[in-house]
Amino acid sequence: MSSKQPFKRHRFPAEIILCAVRMYLRYPLSYQDVTDLMAERGLDVDRSTVFRWVQKFGPELSRRDCCINQFPGCSRCQQAHILC
């Protein structure tokens, strides 16, 4: 994700992609579970799409979400996941 516009040419907005990837990384969910959760929110996303998003954006999110890895109980982290 070193480019200035990493979400360019994606069908879904960046917020939806980030929400799906964060759900997969944060909780013990399968790609199908994430797809089902997105469907409950009215979004038709295939599990292979979630897989590609995790492969593309997951490593960078893991590096940037130091709050999740180092301080699992901090309020900033909890607010971010509530908004997702």
N, C-alpha and C positions, 0 to 999 in steps of 0.2 A: 504494500500500500504506500509506496514511496511517491507515487505520482500525486499531483495536486488535486485531481478529481478521480478518486478510486472507484466511485459508483457510477461513472459515466457509462452509458449504453446498457444500463440494467433496467429491466421492466419495472421493478418495484423501487419505491423511494428508499433512501439510505436508512431512515428510521426503522422501516420494516425489516430490512436486511440485518441491521445491527441487533434488533430485538430477537430475531430468530437465531442468530449466531450466539448471542449472549445466553439465551435459554439453553441451547445445546451445550455450551461450555460450562455453564454454572451448575446445571442440574443433571442428574444421571438419566438423560432422556435419549431415546433413539431418534433417528431422522424422521421416522413415521410419527413418533409422539409429537415432535415439533410441528410437523405438517398438520396433525390433528388439532393442536392448540391454535395454529394460525387459521385453520378452517372455522374454529369456534368464534374467531374474531372477524369472520367474513372474508378471509383471504384464501384464494385457491392457489396453493403453492405445492409443487411436486417435491417428493423427498429427495430426488436427485438434484433438484435446484438447491435445497438446503445443504446437501452434501457439498456442492460446488462452492456455495457461499462460505461454508466452514473451512474448506480447503484454502480459499482465497483470502478471507478476512480473519480467520481464527488465530493464526500466529501473531498477527499485529495486535489484535484485541487482547490476547493473553499477555503480551508485553505491556500494553498500556493500562490494563486493569490491575495494577499493582495493589490497589485497595482490596480487591477480591482475594488475591493470593496471600497478602500479608496481614490484613486486618478484616477478617470476615464479618465482624460484628459492627463495623463503623456505620454511622448513620448516612453518610454520603452514598455508600454502596447500596444500602437498603432503599434509599430514595430512588436511585437509578433503576433498580429492578422493579420497584412499584410502578414507575412511569412506563416501563417496557410493557 
